[in-house]
Amino acid sequence: QEQLVESGGGLVQAGGSLRLSCAASGRTFNSYIMGWFRQAAGKEREFVATISRAGFSTYYTDSANGRFTISRDNAKNTVFLQMNSLKPEDTAVYYCAASRKNWGPRTSKNEYDYWGQGTQVTVSS
């Protein structure tokens, strides 16, 4: 079973950048597709980005495409989300998740098996 711990959230002005990290505790990290989701107050949790097991394939929601970059370091059991040109509408709790499914890509939260506790990102205007 994977335990996931996010870090790197915080308060940033619009146009700024943040880099989120998600560290996994298990020894089979490279067997999982990894994803980032976010949940704004009063809204459903939504897909942001996902990356394949070896990191060669990525997929983004339209609002993140061109601004966010997902990457992973399998040697360090860590997945990252680099967020640039942040907007107030990016404000949310960001969650990383691990999926045992094959690469699709996987964009539904129901396709993910393990979740972190989330990290708050607040973008001020």
Phi, psi and omega per residue, in radians:
Q1 nan 2.410 -3.138
E2 -1.636 2.397 2.930
Q3 -1.922 2.262 -3.047
L4 -2.048 2.338 -3.136
V5 -2.273 2.037 3.122
E6 -1.544 2.696 3.027
S7 -2.693 2.930 3.049
G8 1.805 -0.072 3.093
G9 -1.246 3.000 3.119
G10 2.878 -2.897 3.140
L11 -1.809 2.265 -3.126
V12 -2.493 2.641 3.095
Q13 -1.386 2.695 3.084
A14 -0.950 2.392 -3.078
G15 1.616 -0.209 -3.127
G16 -1.448 -3.034 -3.080
S17 -2.315 2.660 2.993
L18 -2.490 2.645 3.049
R19 -2.142 2.002 3.097
L20 -1.577 2.541 3.066
S21 -2.182 2.649 3.084
C22 -2.432 1.993 -3.124
A23 -1.743 2.319 3.136
A24 -1.848 2.538 -3.044
S25 -1.680 -0.320 -3.054
G26 -1.344 3.041 -3.126
R27 -1.777 0.144 -3.128
T28 -2.146 0.595 -3.073
F29 -0.970 -0.710 -3.054
N30 -1.316 0.031 3.053
S31 -1.642 -0.013 -3.084
Y32 -1.941 2.426 2.802
I33 -1.249 2.425 3.131
M34 -2.003 2.570 3.140
G35 -2.461 2.786 2.986
W36 -2.080 2.349 3.068
F37 -2.216 2.901 3.062
R38 -2.513 2.693 3.135
Q39 -2.416 1.966 3.059
A40 -1.449 2.766 -3.110
A41 -0.998 2.210 3.101
G42 1.364 0.132 -3.107
K43 -2.126 2.905 3.096
E44 -1.285 2.702 3.034
R45 -1.214 2.304 -3.065
E46 -2.199 2.655 3.138
F47 -1.230 2.489 3.078
V48 -2.067 -0.941 -3.056
A49 -2.805 2.738 3.088
T50 -2.549 2.727 -3.097
I51 -2.439 2.498 -3.111
S52 -1.286 3.022 -3.027
R53 -1.023 -0.781 -3.118
A54 -1.572 -0.116 3.101
G55 1.546 0.118 -3.084
F56 -1.425 -0.385 -3.117
S57 -2.099 2.429 3.088
T58 -2.380 2.801 3.110
Y59 -2.661 2.474 -3.049
Y60 -2.282 2.667 2.927
T61 -1.214 2.737 -3.057
D62 -0.995 -0.679 -3.073
S63 -1.225 -0.367 -3.134
A64 -1.678 -0.387 -3.065
N65 -1.047 2.202 -3.139
G66 1.599 -0.292 3.130
R67 -1.983 -0.605 -3.098
F68 -1.885 2.607 3.060
T69 -2.330 2.172 3.064
I70 -1.712 2.439 3.100
S71 -2.608 2.945 3.135
R72 -2.560 2.660 3.055
D73 -2.180 1.719 -3.066
N74 -1.183 -0.451 3.103
A75 -1.198 -0.442 -3.136
K76 -1.915 0.132 3.116
N77 0.927 0.768 -3.040
T78 -2.365 2.451 3.008
V79 -2.082 2.553 -3.049
F80 -2.154 2.722 2.959
L81 -2.357 1.849 3.069
Q82 -1.509 2.127 -3.089
M83 -2.051 2.057 3.126
N84 -2.024 2.862 3.110
S85 0.868 0.848 -3.065
L86 -1.155 2.556 -3.126
K87 -2.120 2.734 3.100
P88 -0.967 -0.573 3.140
E89 -1.244 -0.115 3.034
D90 -1.442 -0.114 3.139
T91 -1.067 2.168 -3.087
A92 -3.108 2.985 2.886
V93 -1.529 2.224 -3.105
Y94 -1.796 2.307 -3.115
Y95 -2.098 2.428 2.933
C96 -1.739 2.715 -3.071
A97 -2.591 2.685 -3.132
A98 -2.128 2.391 -3.131
S99 -2.148 2.418 3.087
R100 -1.565 -0.042 -3.119
K101 -1.311 2.852 3.059
N102 -1.273 2.788 3.126
W103 -1.045 2.400 -3.067
G104 -2.139 -0.959 0.085
P105 -1.321 2.960 -3.083
R106 -1.861 1.963 -3.052
T107 -2.045 -0.097 3.127
S108 -1.648 2.380 -3.142
K109 -1.092 -0.398 -3.138
N110 -1.261 -0.196 -3.125
E111 -1.612 0.011 -3.092
Y112 -1.895 2.457 -2.993
D113 -1.750 -0.535 -3.083
Y114 -2.281 2.527 -3.071
W115 -2.336 2.585 2.970
G116 -1.471 -3.123 -3.080
Q117 -1.523 -0.225 3.084
G118 1.690 2.685 3.065
T119 -2.392 2.364 -3.042
Q120 -1.416 2.297 2.991
V121 -2.078 2.163 3.126
T122 -2.170 2.174 -3.128
V123 -1.991 2.064 -3.120
S124 -1.631 2.604 -3.107
S125 -1.578 nan nan
